[in-house]
Every structure is written in structure tokens, then in C-alpha cells.
């Protein structure tokens, strides 16, 4: 006997007896709140802004405060934190350089 909160009717239901009419049927790209496809609402659940510690329900106001304070919103893609791959050493150039130095030394050159 486990209950979960239903986002469809805002009531609690048994998980093993979930009402058919309460299965979410949002199609791809459809807002879960609005029955309009491809409509992205500016409204969101209250989010606390790390700059002023206030709560906002407008995504655009949240973004404006971020930008006005000189910051930018970035994603959480872990690839962004990975160090850039180092260029491979040009082993042929190193070998040539060392051989030149040995040849100059063997010719009696001392700097
Ligand atoms: Zn329900």
C-alpha cells in the first residue's frame, strides 16, 4: 500500500491502482501544464536566485537578474569541465632537433 501524489488531479492515489484518467499524456514538446504544443511558458515553480536569495516564478526575470549582475547561465554538461586534449608531441621534430644538437656538439661547437 504505497501512495504517490498525482500531478494530473493533485490528489493521492495507490501506486498499484492508478486511475487511467490520471496517466500523463503529454506529447513530445508539449508543456505539462498547458495543452498547447511547443509552447514554453515563462512561468515556473518558485526558484530561489543565488544572487539576491529571492524567489522568482518568471524565467525571464530570473535571467534578467543573472545578466544584470554580470553573470551568465551555463549548462551542467560534464564535458565542459573536462580538460582540453593536449596536442601530441611532434616526435619526428624532437628527434631531428636532438640530432642537430649532437651533430653541432660533435663538430666542436660549444656555446
Ligand atoms: Zn490523479
Boltz pocket constraint, residues with backbone or C-beta under 6 A from the ligand:
constraints:
  - pocket:
      binder: B
      contacts: [[A, 6], [A, 7], [A, 8], [A, 9], [A, 10], [A, 11], [A, 13], [A, 19], [A, 22]]
      max_distance: 6.0
